[in-house]
Amino acid sequence: MITPGGLEGLKKHGLAPPERHSGLVQIDFLAKVKCPLCGSRNTVMKSPFGPTLCRSIHYCNDCLNAFEQFKPVE
């Protein structure tokens, strides 16, 4: 329930917003997250646990940056 402006604000600060889903969230859904820095999906989840429980740590293989993603809520 994040507004479009809120989603852009997260990306602007280098945080990947949660992906939109239809109610079913599986681990595969978290594996290939879109990089907020370059837009690539060539990413890998390094840790399902970030600095808070609602974030995970990812790494982009294209721009070589680490980033955090907010986990989707069911």
Distance bins in CASP14 RR format, pairs under 12 A and 6 or more apart:
PFRMAT RR
TARGET T0000
AUTHOR 0000-0000-0000
RMODE 2
METHOD distances of the structure
MODEL  1
1 7 0 0 0 0 0 1 0 0 0 0 0
1 17 0 0 0 0 0 1 0 0 0 0 0
1 18 0 0 0 0 0 1 0 0 0 0 0
1 20 0 0 0 0 0 1 0 0 0 0 0
1 72 0 0 0 0 0 1 0 0 0 0 0
1 73 0 0 0 0 1 0 0 0 0 0 0
2 8 0 0 0 0 1 0 0 0 0 0 0
2 9 0 0 0 0 1 0 0 0 0 0 0
2 10 1 0 0 1 0 0 0 0 0 0 0
2 11 0 0 0 0 0 1 0 0 0 0 0
2 15 0 0 0 0 0 1 0 0 0 0 0
2 16 0 0 0 0 0 1 0 0 0 0 0
2 17 1 0 0 1 0 0 0 0 0 0 0
2 18 1 0 0 1 0 0 0 0 0 0 0
2 19 0 0 0 0 0 1 0 0 0 0 0
2 20 0 0 0 0 1 0 0 0 0 0 0
2 70 0 0 0 0 1 0 0 0 0 0 0
2 72 0 0 0 0 0 1 0 0 0 0 0
2 73 0 0 0 0 0 1 0 0 0 0 0
3 9 0 0 0 0 1 0 0 0 0 0 0
3 10 0 0 0 0 0 1 0 0 0 0 0
3 17 0 0 0 0 0 1 0 0 0 0 0
4 10 0 0 0 0 0 1 0 0 0 0 0
4 11 0 0 0 0 0 1 0 0 0 0 0
4 17 0 0 0 0 0 1 0 0 0 0 0
4 20 0 0 0 0 0 1 0 0 0 0 0
5 11 0 0 0 0 1 0 0 0 0 0 0
5 12 0 0 0 0 1 0 0 0 0 0 0
5 17 0 0 0 0 0 1 0 0 0 0 0
6 12 0 0 0 0 1 0 0 0 0 0 0
6 13 0 0 0 0 0 1 0 0 0 0 0
6 15 0 0 0 0 0 1 0 0 0 0 0
6 17 1 0 0 1 0 0 0 0 0 0 0
6 18 0 0 0 0 0 1 0 0 0 0 0
6 70 0 0 0 0 0 1 0 0 0 0 0
7 13 0 0 0 0 0 1 0 0 0 0 0
7 14 0 0 0 0 0 1 0 0 0 0 0
7 15 0 0 0 0 1 0 0 0 0 0 0
7 16 0 0 0 0 1 0 0 0 0 0 0
7 17 1 0 1 0 0 0 0 0 0 0 0
7 18 0 0 0 0 1 0 0 0 0 0 0
7 19 0 0 0 0 0 1 0 0 0 0 0
7 20 0 0 0 0 1 0 0 0 0 0 0
7 34 0 0 0 0 0 1 0 0 0 0 0
7 36 0 0 0 0 1 0 0 0 0 0 0
7 70 0 0 0 0 1 0 0 0 0 0 0
8 14 0 0 0 0 0 1 0 0 0 0 0
8 15 0 0 0 0 0 1 0 0 0 0 0
8 17 0 0 0 0 1 0 0 0 0 0 0
8 36 0 0 0 0 1 0 0 0 0 0 0
9 15 0 0 0 0 1 0 0 0 0 0 0
9 16 0 0 0 0 0 1 0 0 0 0 0
9 17 0 0 0 0 1 0 0 0 0 0 0
9 36 0 0 0 0 1 0 0 0 0 0 0
9 70 0 0 0 0 0 1 0 0 0 0 0
10 16 1 0 0 1 0 0 0 0 0 0 0
10 17 1 0 1 0 0 0 0 0 0 0 0
10 18 0 0 0 0 1 0 0 0 0 0 0
10 34 0 0 0 0 0 1 0 0 0 0 0
10 36 1 0 0 1 0 0 0 0 0 0 0
10 37 0 0 0 0 0 1 0 0 0 0 0
10 55 0 0 0 0 0 1 0 0 0 0 0
10 67 0 0 0 0 0 1 0 0 0 0 0
10 68 0 0 0 0 1 0 0 0 0 0 0
10 69 0 0 0 0 1 0 0 0 0 0 0
10 70 1 0 0 1 0 0 0 0 0 0 0
11 17 1 0 0 1 0 0 0 0 0 0 0
11 18 0 0 0 0 0 1 0 0 0 0 0
11 33 0 0 0 0 0 1 0 0 0 0 0
11 34 0 0 0 0 1 0 0 0 0 0 0
11 35 0 0 0 0 1 0 0 0 0 0 0
11 36 1 0 1 0 0 0 0 0 0 0 0
11 37 0 0 0 0 1 0 0 0 0 0 0
11 38 0 0 0 0 0 1 0 0 0 0 0
11 39 0 0 0 0 1 0 0 0 0 0 0
11 67 0 0 0 0 1 0 0 0 0 0 0
11 68 0 0 0 0 0 1 0 0 0 0 0
11 69 0 0 0 0 0 1 0 0 0 0 0
11 70 0 0 0 0 0 1 0 0 0 0 0
12 36 0 0 0 0 1 0 0 0 0 0 0
12 37 0 0 0 0 0 1 0 0 0 0 0
13 36 0 0 0 0 1 0 0 0 0 0 0
13 37 0 0 0 0 0 1 0 0 0 0 0
13 67 0 0 0 0 0 1 0 0 0 0 0
13 68 0 0 0 0 1 0 0 0 0 0 0
13 70 0 0 0 0 0 1 0 0 0 0 0
14 34 0 0 0 0 0 1 0 0 0 0 0
14 35 0 0 0 0 1 0 0 0 0 0 0
14 36 1 0 1 0 0 0 0 0 0 0 0
14 37 1 0 0 1 0 0 0 0 0 0 0
14 38 0 0 0 0 0 1 0 0 0 0 0
14 39 0 0 0 0 0 1 0 0 0 0 0
14 55 0 0 0 0 0 1 0 0 0 0 0
14 58 0 0 0 0 0 1 0 0 0 0 0
14 60 0 0 0 0 0 1 0 0 0 0 0
14 63 0 0 0 0 0 1 0 0 0 0 0
14 65 0 0 0 0 1 0 0 0 0 0 0
14 66 0 0 0 0 0 1 0 0 0 0 0
14 67 1 0 1 0 0 0 0 0 0 0 0
14 68 1 0 0 1 0 0 0 0 0 0 0
14 69 0 0 0 0 1 0 0 0 0 0 0
14 70 0 0 0 0 0 1 0 0 0 0 0
15 33 0 0 0 0 0 1 0 0 0 0 0
15 34 0 0 0 0 0 1 0 0 0 0 0
15 35 0 0 0 0 0 1 0 0 0 0 0
15 36 1 0 0 1 0 0 0 0 0 0 0
15 37 0 0 0 0 0 1 0 0 0 0 0
15 50 0 0 0 0 0 1 0 0 0 0 0
15 51 0 0 0 0 0 1 0 0 0 0 0
15 52 0 0 0 0 0 1 0 0 0 0 0
15 54 0 0 0 0 0 1 0 0 0 0 0
15 55 1 0 0 1 0 0 0 0 0 0 0
15 56 0 0 0 0 0 1 0 0 0 0 0
15 57 0 0 0 0 0 1 0 0 0 0 0
15 58 0 0 0 0 0 1 0 0 0 0 0
15 66 0 0 0 0 0 1 0 0 0 0 0
15 67 1 0 0 1 0 0 0 0 0 0 0
15 68 1 0 1 0 0 0 0 0 0 0 0
15 69 1 0 0 1 0 0 0 0 0 0 0
15 70 1 0 0 1 0 0 0 0 0 0 0
15 71 0 0 0 0 0 1 0 0 0 0 0
16 30 0 0 0 0 0 1 0 0 0 0 0
16 32 0 0 0 0 0 1 0 0 0 0 0
16 33 1 0 1 0 0 0 0 0 0 0 0
16 34 1 0 0 1 0 0 0 0 0 0 0
16 35 1 0 0 1 0 0 0 0 0 0 0
16 36 1 0 1 0 0 0 0 0 0 0 0
16 37 0 0 0 0 1 0 0 0 0 0 0
16 38 0 0 0 0 0 1 0 0 0 0 0
16 39 0 0 0 0 1 0 0 0 0 0 0
16 40 0 0 0 0 0 1 0 0 0 0 0
16 41 0 0 0 0 0 1 0 0 0 0 0
16 43 0 0 0 0 1 0 0 0 0 0 0
16 45 0 0 0 0 0 1 0 0 0 0 0
16 55 0 0 0 0 1 0 0 0 0 0 0
16 56 0 0 0 0 1 0 0 0 0 0 0
16 57 0 0 0 0 0 1 0 0 0 0 0
16 58 1 0 0 1 0 0 0 0 0 0 0
16 59 0 0 0 0 0 1 0 0 0 0 0
16 60 0 0 0 0 1 0 0 0 0 0 0
16 65 0 0 0 0 0 1 0 0 0 0 0
16 66 0 0 0 0 0 1 0 0 0 0 0
16 67 1 0 1 0 0 0 0 0 0 0 0
16 68 1 0 0 1 0 0 0 0 0 0 0
16 69 1 1 0 0 0 0 0 0 0 0 0
16 70 1 0 0 1 0 0 0 0 0 0 0
16 71 0 0 0 0 0 1 0 0 0 0 0
16 72 0 0 0 0 0 1 0 0 0 0 0
17 33 0 0 0 0 1 0 0 0 0 0 0
17 34 0 0 0 0 1 0 0 0 0 0 0
17 35 0 0 0 0 0 1 0 0 0 0 0
17 36 1 0 0 1 0 0 0 0 0 0 0
17 54 0 0 0 0 0 1 0 0 0 0 0
17 55 0 0 0 0 0 1 0 0 0 0 0
17 67 0 0 0 0 0 1 0 0 0 0 0
17 68 0 0 0 0 0 1 0 0 0 0 0
17 69 1 0 0 1 0 0 0 0 0 0 0
17 70 1 0 1 0 0 0 0 0 0 0 0
17 71 0 0 0 0 0 1 0 0 0 0 0
17 72 0 0 0 0 1 0 0 0 0 0 0
17 73 0 0 0 0 0 1 0 0 0 0 0
18 25 0 0 0 0 1 0 0 0 0 0 0
18 29 0 0 0 0 1 0 0 0 0 0 0
18 30 0 0 0 0 1 0 0 0 0 0 0
18 33 0 0 0 0 1 0 0 0 0 0 0
18 34 0 0 0 0 0 1 0 0 0 0 0
18 36 0 0 0 0 0 1 0 0 0 0 0
18 54 0 0 0 0 1 0 0 0 0 0 0
18 55 0 0 0 0 1 0 0 0 0 0 0
18 56 0 0 0 0 0 1 0 0 0 0 0
18 68 0 0 0 0 0 1 0 0 0 0 0
18 69 1 0 0 1 0 0 0 0 0 0 0
18 70 1 0 1 0 0 0 0 0 0 0 0
18 71 1 0 0 1 0 0 0 0 0 0 0
18 72 1 0 1 0 0 0 0 0 0 0 0
18 73 1 0 0 1 0 0 0 0 0 0 0
18 74 0 0 0 0 0 1 0 0 0 0 0
19 25 0 0 0 0 1 0 0 0 0 0 0
19 26 0 0 0 0 0 1 0 0 0 0 0
19 28 0 0 0 0 0 1 0 0 0 0 0
19 29 1 0 0 1 0 0 0 0 0 0 0
19 30 0 0 0 0 1 0 0 0 0 0 0
19 31 0 0 0 0 0 1 0 0 0 0 0
19 32 0 0 0 0 1 0 0 0 0 0 0
19 33 1 0 0 1 0 0 0 0 0 0 0
19 34 1 0 0 1 0 0 0 0 0 0 0
19 36 0 0 0 0 0 1 0 0 0 0 0
19 41 0 0 0 0 0 1 0 0 0 0 0
19 56 0 0 0 0 0 1 0 0 0 0 0
19 69 0 0 0 0 1 0 0 0 0 0 0
19 70 0 0 0 0 1 0 0 0 0 0 0
19 71 0 0 0 0 1 0 0 0 0 0 0
19 72 1 0 1 0 0 0 0 0 0 0 0
19 73 0 0 0 0 0 1 0 0 0 0 0
20 29 0 0 0 0 0 1 0 0 0 0 0
20 34 0 0 0 0 0 1 0 0 0 0 0
20 72 0 0 0 0 1 0 0 0 0 0 0
20 73 0 0 0 0 0 1 0 0 0 0 0
21 28 0 0 0 0 0 1 0 0 0 0 0
21 29 1 0 0 1 0 0 0 0 0 0 0
21 30 0 0 0 0 0 1 0 0 0 0 0
21 71 0 0 0 0 0 1 0 0 0 0 0
21 72 1 0 1 0 0 0 0 0 0 0 0
21 73 0 0 0 0 1 0 0 0 0 0 0
21 74 0 0 0 0 1 0 0 0 0 0 0
22 29 0 0 0 0 0 1 0 0 0 0 0
22 72 0 0 0 0 0 1 0 0 0 0 0
22 74 0 0 0 0 0 1 0 0 0 0 0
23 29 0 0 0 0 1 0 0 0 0 0 0
23 72 0 0 0 0 1 0 0 0 0 0 0
23 73 0 0 0 0 1 0 0 0 0 0 0
23 74 1 0 1 0 0 0 0 0 0 0 0
24 72 0 0 0 0 0 1 0 0 0 0 0
24 74 1 0 0 1 0 0 0 0 0 0 0
25 31 0 0 0 0 0 1 0 0 0 0 0
25 71 0 0 0 0 1 0 0 0 0 0 0
25 72 1 0 1 0 0 0 0 0 0 0 0
25 73 0 0 0 0 1 0 0 0 0 0 0
25 74 1 0 1 0 0 0 0 0 0 0 0
26 72 0 0 0 0 0 1 0 0 0 0 0
26 74 0 0 0 0 0 1 0 0 0 0 0
27 45 0 0 0 0 1 0 0 0 0 0 0
27 48 0 0 0 0 1 0 0 0 0 0 0
27 56 0 0 0 0 0 1 0 0 0 0 0
27 71 0 0 0 0 0 1 0 0 0 0 0
27 72 0 0 0 0 0 1 0 0 0 0 0
28 45 0 0 0 0 0 1 0 0 0 0 0
29 45 0 0 0 0 0 1 0 0 0 0 0
29 48 0 0 0 0 0 1 0 0 0 0 0
29 56 0 0 0 0 0 1 0 0 0 0 0
29 69 0 0 0 0 0 1 0 0 0 0 0
29 71 0 0 0 0 1 0 0 0 0 0 0
29 72 1 0 0 1 0 0 0 0 0 0 0
29 74 0 0 0 0 0 1 0 0 0 0 0
30 43 0 0 0 0 0 1 0 0 0 0 0
30 44 0 0 0 0 0 1 0 0 0 0 0
30 45 1 0 1 0 0 0 0 0 0 0 0
30 46 0 0 0 0 0 1 0 0 0 0 0
30 47 0 0 0 0 0 1 0 0 0 0 0
30 48 1 0 0 1 0 0 0 0 0 0 0
30 49 0 0 0 0 0 1 0 0 0 0 0
30 55 0 0 0 0 0 1 0 0 0 0 0
30 56 1 0 0 1 0 0 0 0 0 0 0
30 57 0 0 0 0 0 1 0 0 0 0 0
30 58 0 0 0 0 1 0 0 0 0 0 0
30 69 1 0 0 1 0 0 0 0 0 0 0
30 70 0 0 0 0 0 1 0 0 0 0 0
30 71 1 0 0 1 0 0 0 0 0 0 0
30 72 1 0 0 1 0 0 0 0 0 0 0
31 41 0 0 0 0 1 0 0 0 0 0 0
31 42 0 0 0 0 0 1 0 0 0 0 0
31 43 0 0 0 0 1 0 0 0 0 0 0
31 44 1 0 0 1 0 0 0 0 0 0 0
31 45 1 0 1 0 0 0 0 0 0 0 0
31 46 0 0 0 0 0 1 0 0 0 0 0
31 48 0 0 0 0 0 1 0 0 0 0 0
31 56 0 0 0 0 0 1 0 0 0 0 0
31 58 0 0 0 0 1 0 0 0 0 0 0
31 59 0 0 0 0 0 1 0 0 0 0 0
31 69 0 0 0 0 0 1 0 0 0 0 0
32 39 0 0 0 0 0 1 0 0 0 0 0
32 40 0 0 0 0 1 0 0 0 0 0 0
32 41 1 0 1 0 0 0 0 0 0 0 0
32 42 0 0 0 0 1 0 0 0 0 0 0
32 43 1 0 0 1 0 0 0 0 0 0 0
32 44 0 0 0 0 1 0 0 0 0 0 0
32 45 0 0 0 0 1 0 0 0 0 0 0
32 58 0 0 0 0 1 0 0 0 0 0 0
32 59 0 0 0 0 0 1 0 0 0 0 0
32 60 0 0 0 0 0 1 0 0 0 0 0
32 61 0 0 0 0 0 1 0 0 0 0 0
32 69 0 0 0 0 0 1 0 0 0 0 0
33 39 0 0 0 0 1 0 0 0 0 0 0
33 40 0 0 0 0 1 0 0 0 0 0 0
33 41 1 0 0 1 0 0 0 0 0 0 0
33 42 0 0 0 0 0 1 0 0 0 0 0
33 43 1 0 1 0 0 0 0 0 0 0 0
33 44 0 0 0 0 1 0 0 0 0 0 0
33 45 1 0 0 1 0 0 0 0 0 0 0
33 46 0 0 0 0 0 1 0 0 0 0 0
33 48 0 0 0 0 0 1 0 0 0 0 0
33 55 0 0 0 0 0 1 0 0 0 0 0
33 56 0 0 0 0 1 0 0 0 0 0 0
33 57 0 0 0 0 0 1 0 0 0 0 0
33 58 1 0 1 0 0 0 0 0 0 0 0
33 59 0 0 0 0 0 1 0 0 0 0 0
33 60 0 0 0 0 1 0 0 0 0 0 0
33 66 0 0 0 0 0 1 0 0 0 0 0
33 67 0 0 0 0 1 0 0 0 0 0 0
33 68 0 0 0 0 1 0 0 0 0 0 0
33 69 1 0 1 0 0 0 0 0 0 0 0
33 70 0 0 0 0 1 0 0 0 0 0 0
33 71 0 0 0 0 1 0 0 0 0 0 0
33 72 0 0 0 0 0 1 0 0 0 0 0
34 40 1 0 0 1 0 0 0 0 0 0 0
34 41 1 0 1 0 0 0 0 0 0 0 0
34 42 0 0 0 0 1 0 0 0 0 0 0
34 43 1 0 0 1 0 0 0 0 0 0 0
34 58 0 0 0 0 1 0 0 0 0 0 0
34 60 0 0 0 0 1 0 0 0 0 0 0
34 62 0 0 0 0 0 1 0 0 0 0 0
34 63 0 0 0 0 0 1 0 0 0 0 0
34 67 0 0 0 0 0 1 0 0 0 0 0
34 69 0 0 0 0 1 0 0 0 0 0 0
35 41 1 0 0 1 0 0 0 0 0 0 0
35 42 1 0 0 1 0 0 0 0 0 0 0
35 43 1 0 1 0 0 0 0 0 0 0 0
35 44 0 0 0 0 0 1 0 0 0 0 0
35 58 1 0 0 1 0 0 0 0 0 0 0
35 59 0 0 0 0 1 0 0 0 0 0 0
35 60 1 0 1 0 0 0 0 0 0 0 0
35 61 0 0 0 0 1 0 0 0 0 0 0
35 62 1 0 0 1 0 0 0 0 0 0 0
35 63 1 0 0 1 0 0 0 0 0 0 0
35 64 0 0 0 0 0 1 0 0 0 0 0
35 65 1 0 0 1 0 0 0 0 0 0 0
35 66 0 0 0 0 0 1 0 0 0 0 0
35 67 1 0 0 1 0 0 0 0 0 0 0
35 68 0 0 0 0 0 1 0 0 0 0 0
35 69 0 0 0 0 1 0 0 0 0 0 0
36 43 0 0 0 0 0 1 0 0 0 0 0
36 58 0 0 0 0 1 0 0 0 0 0 0
36 60 0 0 0 0 1 0 0 0 0 0 0
36 63 0 0 0 0 0 1 0 0 0 0 0
36 65 0 0 0 0 1 0 0 0 0 0 0
36 66 0 0 0 0 0 1 0 0 0 0 0
36 67 1 0 1 0 0 0 0 0 0 0 0
36 68 0 0 0 0 1 0 0 0 0 0 0
36 69 0 0 0 0 1 0 0 0 0 0 0
36 70 0 0 0 0 0 1 0 0 0 0 0
37 43 0 0 0 0 0 1 0 0 0 0 0
37 58 0 0 0 0 0 1 0 0 0 0 0
37 59 0 0 0 0 0 1 0 0 0 0 0
37 60 1 0 0 1 0 0 0 0 0 0 0
37 62 0 0 0 0 1 0 0 0 0 0 0
37 63 1 0 1 0 0 0 0 0 0 0 0
37 64 0 0 0 0 1 0 0 0 0 0 0
37 65 1 0 1 0 0 0 0 0 0 0 0
37 66 0 0 0 0 1 0 0 0 0 0 0
37 67 1 0 0 1 0 0 0 0 0 0 0
37 68 0 0 0 0 0 1 0 0 0 0 0
37 69 0 0 0 0 0 1 0 0 0 0 0
38 60 1 0 0 1 0 0 0 0 0 0 0
38 61 0 0 0 0 0 1 0 0 0 0 0
38 62 1 0 1 0 0 0 0 0 0 0 0
38 63 1 0 1 0 0 0 0 0 0 0 0
38 64 0 0 0 0 1 0 0 0 0 0 0
38 65 1 0 0 1 0 0 0 0 0 0 0
38 67 0 0 0 0 1 0 0 0 0 0 0
39 58 0 0 0 0 0 1 0 0 0 0 0
39 60 0 0 0 0 1 0 0 0 0 0 0
39 61 0 0 0 0 0 1 0 0 0 0 0
39 62 0 0 0 0 1 0 0 0 0 0 0
39 63 0 0 0 0 1 0 0 0 0 0 0
39 65 0 0 0 0 0 1 0 0 0 0 0
39 67 0 0 0 0 0 1 0 0 0 0 0
40 58 0 0 0 0 0 1 0 0 0 0 0
40 59 0 0 0 0 0 1 0 0 0 0 0
40 60 1 0 1 0 0 0 0 0 0 0 0
40 61 1 0 0 1 0 0 0 0 0 0 0
40 62 1 0 1 0 0 0 0 0 0 0 0
40 63 1 0 0 1 0 0 0 0 0 0 0
40 64 0 0 0 0 0 1 0 0 0 0 0
40 65 0 0 0 0 0 1 0 0 0 0 0
40 67 0 0 0 0 0 1 0 0 0 0 0
41 58 0 0 0 0 0 1 0 0 0 0 0
41 60 0 0 0 0 1 0 0 0 0 0 0
41 61 0 0 0 0 1 0 0 0 0 0 0
41 62 0 0 0 0 1 0 0 0 0 0 0
42 58 0 0 0 0 0 1 0 0 0 0 0
42 59 0 0 0 0 1 0 0 0 0 0 0
42 60 1 0 0 1 0 0 0 0 0 0 0
42 61 1 0 1 0 0 0 0 0 0 0 0
42 62 1 0 1 0 0 0 0 0 0 0 0
42 63 0 0 0 0 1 0 0 0 0 0 0
42 64 0 0 0 0 0 1 0 0 0 0 0
42 65 0 0 0 0 0 1 0 0 0 0 0
43 56 0 0 0 0 0 1 0 0 0 0 0
43 57 0 0 0 0 0 1 0 0 0 0 0
43 58 1 0 1 0 0 0 0 0 0 0 0
43 59 1 0 0 1 0 0 0 0 0 0 0
43 60 1 0 1 0 0 0 0 0 0 0 0
43 61 1 0 0 1 0 0 0 0 0 0 0
43 62 0 0 0 0 1 0 0 0 0 0 0
43 63 0 0 0 0 1 0 0 0 0 0 0
43 64 0 0 0 0 0 1 0 0 0 0 0
43 65 0 0 0 0 1 0 0 0 0 0 0
43 66 0 0 0 0 1 0 0 0 0 0 0
43 67 0 0 0 0 1 0 0 0 0 0 0
43 68 0 0 0 0 0 1 0 0 0 0 0
43 69 0 0 0 0 1 0 0 0 0 0 0
44 56 0 0 0 0 0 1 0 0 0 0 0
44 57 0 0 0 0 0 1 0 0 0 0 0
44 58 1 0 0 1 0 0 0 0 0 0 0
44 59 1 0 1 0 0 0 0 0 0 0 0
44 60 0 0 0 0 1 0 0 0 0 0 0
44 61 1 0 0 1 0 0 0 0 0 0 0
44 62 0 0 0 0 0 1 0 0 0 0 0
44 64 0 0 0 0 0 1 0 0 0 0 0
44 66 0 0 0 0 0 1 0 0 0 0 0
44 67 0 0 0 0 0 1 0 0 0 0 0
44 69 0 0 0 0 0 1 0 0 0 0 0
45 55 0 0 0 0 0 1 0 0 0 0 0
45 56 1 0 1 0 0 0 0 0 0 0 0
45 57 1 0 0 1 0 0 0 0 0 0 0
45 58 1 0 1 0 0 0 0 0 0 0 0
45 59 0 0 0 0 1 0 0 0 0 0 0
45 60 0 0 0 0 0 1 0 0 0 0 0
45 66 0 0 0 0 0 1 0 0 0 0 0
45 67 0 0 0 0 0 1 0 0 0 0 0
45 68 0 0 0 0 0 1 0 0 0 0 0
45 69 0 0 0 0 1 0 0 0 0 0 0
45 71 0 0 0 0 0 1 0 0 0 0 0
46 55 0 0 0 0 0 1 0 0 0 0 0
46 56 0 0 0 0 1 0 0 0 0 0 0
46 57 1 0 1 0 0 0 0 0 0 0 0
46 58 1 0 0 1 0 0 0 0 0 0 0
46 59 1 0 1 0 0 0 0 0 0 0 0
46 60 0 0 0 0 0 1 0 0 0 0 0
46 61 0 0 0 0 0 1 0 0 0 0 0
46 65 0 0 0 0 0 1 0 0 0 0 0
46 66 1 0 0 1 0 0 0 0 0 0 0
46 67 0 0 0 0 1 0 0 0 0 0 0
46 68 0 0 0 0 0 1 0 0 0 0 0
46 69 0 0 0 0 0 1 0 0 0 0 0
47 55 0 0 0 0 1 0 0 0 0 0 0
47 56 1 0 0 1 0 0 0 0 0 0 0
47 57 1 0 1 0 0 0 0 0 0 0 0
47 58 0 0 0 0 1 0 0 0 0 0 0
47 59 0 0 0 0 1 0 0 0 0 0 0
47 66 0 0 0 0 0 1 0 0 0 0 0
47 68 0 0 0 0 1 0 0 0 0 0 0
47 69 0 0 0 0 0 1 0 0 0 0 0
47 71 0 0 0 0 0 1 0 0 0 0 0
48 54 0 0 0 0 0 1 0 0 0 0 0
48 55 0 0 0 0 1 0 0 0 0 0 0
48 56 1 0 1 0 0 0 0 0 0 0 0
48 57 0 0 0 0 1 0 0 0 0 0 0
48 58 0 0 0 0 0 1 0 0 0 0 0
48 68 0 0 0 0 0 1 0 0 0 0 0
48 69 0 0 0 0 0 1 0 0 0 0 0
48 71 0 0 0 0 1 0 0 0 0 0 0
49 55 0 0 0 0 1 0 0 0 0 0 0
49 56 1 0 0 1 0 0 0 0 0 0 0
49 57 1 0 0 1 0 0 0 0 0 0 0
49 68 0 0 0 0 0 1 0 0 0 0 0
49 69 0 0 0 0 0 1 0 0 0 0 0
49 71 0 0 0 0 1 0 0 0 0 0 0
50 56 1 0 1 0 0 0 0 0 0 0 0
50 57 1 0 1 0 0 0 0 0 0 0 0
50 58 0 0 0 0 1 0 0 0 0 0 0
50 66 0 0 0 0 0 1 0 0 0 0 0
50 67 0 0 0 0 0 1 0 0 0 0 0
50 68 1 0 0 1 0 0 0 0 0 0 0
50 69 0 0 0 0 1 0 0 0 0 0 0
50 70 0 0 0 0 0 1 0 0 0 0 0
50 71 0 0 0 0 1 0 0 0 0 0 0
51 57 0 0 0 0 1 0 0 0 0 0 0
51 68 1 0 0 1 0 0 0 0 0 0 0
51 70 0 0 0 0 0 1 0 0 0 0 0
52 68 0 0 0 0 1 0 0 0 0 0 0
52 69 0 0 0 0 0 1 0 0 0 0 0
52 70 0 0 0 0 1 0 0 0 0 0 0
52 71 0 0 0 0 1 0 0 0 0 0 0
53 70 0 0 0 0 0 1 0 0 0 0 0
53 71 0 0 0 0 1 0 0 0 0 0 0
53 73 0 0 0 0 0 1 0 0 0 0 0
54 68 0 0 0 0 1 0 0 0 0 0 0
54 69 0 0 0 0 1 0 0 0 0 0 0
54 70 1 0 1 0 0 0 0 0 0 0 0
54 71 1 0 1 0 0 0 0 0 0 0 0
54 72 0 0 0 0 1 0 0 0 0 0 0
54 73 0 0 0 0 1 0 0 0 0 0 0
55 66 0 0 0 0 0 1 0 0 0 0 0
55 67 0 0 0 0 1 0 0 0 0 0 0
55 68 1 0 1 0 0 0 0 0 0 0 0
55 69 1 0 0 1 0 0 0 0 0 0 0
55 70 1 0 1 0 0 0 0 0 0 0 0
55 71 1 0 0 1 0 0 0 0 0 0 0
55 72 0 0 0 0 0 1 0 0 0 0 0
56 66 0 0 0 0 0 1 0 0 0 0 0
56 67 0 0 0 0 1 0 0 0 0 0 0
56 68 1 0 0 1 0 0 0 0 0 0 0
56 69 1 0 1 0 0 0 0 0 0 0 0
56 70 0 0 0 0 1 0 0 0 0 0 0
56 71 1 0 1 0 0 0 0 0 0 0 0
56 72 0 0 0 0 0 1 0 0 0 0 0
57 65 0 0 0 0 0 1 0 0 0 0 0
57 66 1 0 0 1 0 0 0 0 0 0 0
57 67 1 0 0 1 0 0 0 0 0 0 0
57 68 1 0 0 1 0 0 0 0 0 0 0
57 69 0 0 0 0 1 0 0 0 0 0 0
57 70 0 0 0 0 0 1 0 0 0 0 0
57 71 0 0 0 0 0 1 0 0 0 0 0
58 65 0 0 0 0 1 0 0 0 0 0 0
58 66 1 0 0 1 0 0 0 0 0 0 0
58 67 1 0 1 0 0 0 0 0 0 0 0
58 68 1 0 0 1 0 0 0 0 0 0 0
58 69 1 0 1 0 0 0 0 0 0 0 0
58 70 0 0 0 0 0 1 0 0 0 0 0
58 71 0 0 0 0 0 1 0 0 0 0 0
59 65 1 0 0 1 0 0 0 0 0 0 0
59 66 1 0 1 0 0 0 0 0 0 0 0
59 67 1 0 0 1 0 0 0 0 0 0 0
59 68 0 0 0 0 0 1 0 0 0 0 0
59 69 0 0 0 0 0 1 0 0 0 0 0
60 66 1 0 0 1 0 0 0 0 0 0 0
60 67 1 0 0 1 0 0 0 0 0 0 0
60 68 0 0 0 0 0 1 0 0 0 0 0
60 69 0 0 0 0 0 1 0 0 0 0 0
END
